[in-house]
Structures are given as C-alpha cells and as structure tokens.
Amino acid sequence: MSELNCPNRRLTEVNEGKLSLSRRNFFAGLAIAAGSVGLTGIAESAQAATKKYKVCTTKDVKVGSAVLFLVKSANIMVLITQPKAGTFRAFNPACTHEGFQINGVQGNNLVCPVHQAQFDMTTGGVKRGPARKALGQYKLTRTGTTIYINA
C-alpha cells in the first residue's frame, strides 16, 4: 500500500511484508513524543510549586464564623470559614474590589470593611457589590482535626 493524498491517509507503508514509516510521519511522531515529555515536565513543575501548609485546627473556627490566619511558612494570609458544622473553606482574604482585607461576618456573608462588599461564606461568590468577582479559594484538606491548604 502507498500513502494517499486524502485526509484519512495511512501513516505507514508496508513494503515486502515489512512495516516502514515515512520521513514526515517519523518526525511528526517525534514531535508528539517531545511535546508530551515537555508537558509532563510542566505538570511536574506546577505540582512541585503547590505545597501543603498547616493552617489551624478545626477547633479554631466555630460554626458560622470566619478566622484569619497568617501561614508563616508560605507568607500568606488565609481566611478559613465553617459555614455549617464540619464544612470548612479557605479563601484569599483580599476583597476583589480594591484588595482590602476582609475581616467581618454578617449572617452567612464575609464583609469587606471599606466598601461593604459581601461574599458568600461557602462559595466566596459575590453577594453584594461593589466587588464583581468571587474571592480566590485555596484547596483545603483536613486530616483529623488539622486543616491544611495547598498554595
């Protein structure tokens, strides 16, 4: 068989019972292999950049509240909420309106003290402007009574 000039052409030829690969297809395969190795390297770098940090214990955050923590080892502030018993969330405490630090709770909402923007304690979504964008979230994990974030 030989290659055909059509979209469904075959990638290989068979000559005298042996499998052979065209030069073009060899280099295309090489490019795909090199690209996948590169993507693997990028994924490994991204995974290495994400670390797990201990933030607090479950006893530090009461149901219906939010507590601000400084994670010294990562040099970041984290707002941990417990909207209902046993449910914990971790947010970047910077208001998405002008970056002021969220430091209040009103009902189920996190409140920015400067312009009174409000965010949902469970999702971080905007409940009241002037902010238009949800709070950034950290991936939170819990082992026993210890709360960790990935940052």
Summary of the structure (lengths in Angstrom):
residues: 151
radius of gyration: 26.0
end to end distance: 55.0
largest distance: 79.7
contacts: 407
relative contact order: 0.14
helix: 20%
strand: 40%
